[in-house]
Amino acid sequence: MMEFEKRGVPTVSFTAETFVRDARRSAESFGFGGLPLAVVPLPFTNQPPDAVCVEVDECIDDVIAGLTKDVLPTKAHQEIVTVSDEWLTIKGDSELEALEEMNRLFLEYGWGDGFPLRAPDERSIARILKGTTRSPDDIVAVLEPGFGKATVEKIAVNALMAGCRPEHLPVVIAAVECLAEPKMYLRNKAMSTGPHAPLIWVNGPIAKRAGINSGVCALGPGAMSYANSVIGRAVRLCMMNIGLTYAGISDMDTIGSPTKYSMCVAENQQASPWAPYHVDHGYDAGVSTVSVHFVYGICELHDFTNYQPSRLVDVFATAANNAAQLSTGLWLIGRRADPRYGTEEKEHHTMFICPEHANNFHKAGWGKEEIRKAMYAKARMSFEMIMLAKERKAMEAAHPELQWLWDSPETMLPVVEDPDCYEIVVVGGAAGRGAFFWGAGEPGTKEVTDIGGES
Amino acid sequence: MSIINIRNPIAELVEQKIEPARRSSDLNGKRIGLYWNMKGGGDVALAHLEELLRRRYPSSRFTHYQGTVGFIMRHCTPADANRIAKEVDAIVGTTSD
């Protein structure tokens, strides 16, 4: 609606009570404090038509007022604590008590993820910055929805708070660069009512240097996944304190997800029979990369029985066939799109294939391409099932040429747009158990170019 | 007493600014757009709103719109917004969930 205001057209937005804070804060962050709202008690979604009409009846005066009365601008980020001092002084009877006080204060301000934070003091910051060759003042990206400048130093401060060491910093910086790619449509994923969480995987020499686990328990928890845990956590803290993605204020996730705390692995290149992920995407094997894919959730890919590729795919495809998952068959109602940048994303899924299964495929002569094609052929659902929780009119708008499907609801359709919508990464230890991540849009990959001297 | 000096983790923000459109005090005779983002129920709400507004402002004209890109939420492209802005004097949307 702000695009219309920009063009001189007065607007009013219907908003459910539960989204009022989010709507106001979003508008403020985009420079339009005072966005006129017509507030209804409940979202229109999942309501019978009669109930929707009653809600409209009761706020008709707000609609008219919003279109006819002057907008009173409000200050941006009113609900977010931003302190202008670049250095904060914390006192306690001992250093440990001062640290406790810092943690109490940061939680009060909303700057923490709920777990204890490390203190970003001058000496620690200077040390972690040795992990990168970049200048502390370099602006790596501007992160939405708050439009925060992600300088190397601010990333380092948040990485330090998460528990990162200098050798982890270049990975966090590259992940932040991924987040800010226009195609990532960060605003949508950060602010959604869904559990979009950044899944990070690392390729190349940086993985070993940074101590990122690619094998048993790579997604954690545990000491062997220390680097994984703190890097993933650092990315979340950057989303919060740089991008201003705060739970209940700008992140309106209906239930939330433990995956939002941290999800980072290295590809198990040593145990993989195939070329690494980054080589498939045009990078030299000696280059290090970080990939980020926002995902909704995880399903296990368990199979201790089969060794034949087609049987394994039969099993894996059942994970993709899930009508309750938003991304399933989403192509039927369009693509995730950010009109500001003209980007469109297909819905991709990421598959962490365990080395055991990868070697089964390889021995039978299958590469990733064969798996993708087989998944595309096998992971299919009837049109009727795919559309169970999707808006008919959206399908009509997205695919007018496919309206015949309403008369043939049993038609089986692929749950993704094309075979390349399956991302394949080899991860894990020695057992026939992988992981399937329902994705939200496409992953992004960035090269790590700024590895510093200290490790 | 111990003191620790720590760096503020919050980033400097790039300020954004949009000026609100000028409002007219009367909607009579105005062209009113009704924009649906395609989330369930929004179309019902806007159709009902049109009925209510027609009763109050019989000389007003109403046009329904939806975005041309997106999925569960459909958005306007800049070209859509330019076109719609020329066709309406005010617009109501089901856009904030």
Interface residues (C-beta under 8 A of the other chain):
Chain A: M1 M2 E3 F4 E5 K6 R7 G8 V9 P10 T11 V12 S13 F14 T15 A16 F19 D22 A23 S26 S29 F30 G31 F32 G34 L37 A38 P43 F44 T45 N46 Q47 P49 V52 C53 E55 V56 D57 I60 V63 I64 L67 T68 K69 D70 V71 P73 A76 H77 T82 V83 D85 E86 W87 L88 T89 I90 K91 G92 D93 S94 E95 E97 A98 L99 M102 F106 W111 A119 P120 D121 E122 I125 V142 L143 G146 F147 G148 K149 A150 T151 E153 K154 V157 N158 M161 T193 L237 N241 I242 G243 L244 L326 L330 I333 G334 R335 R336 A337 D338 P339 R340 G342 E344 K390 E391 K393 A394 A397 A398
Chain B: M1 S2 I3 I4 N5 I6 R7 N8 P9 I10 A11 E12 L13 V14 E15 Q16 K17 I18 E19 P20 A21 R22 R23 S24 S25 D26 L27 I32 G33 Y35 M38 K39 G40 G41 G42 D43 V44 A45 H48 L49 L52 L53 R56 Q66 G67 T68 V69 G70 F71 I72 R74 H75 C76 T77 P78 D80 A81 N82 I84 A85 V88 D89 A90 I91 V92 G93 T94 T95 S96 D97
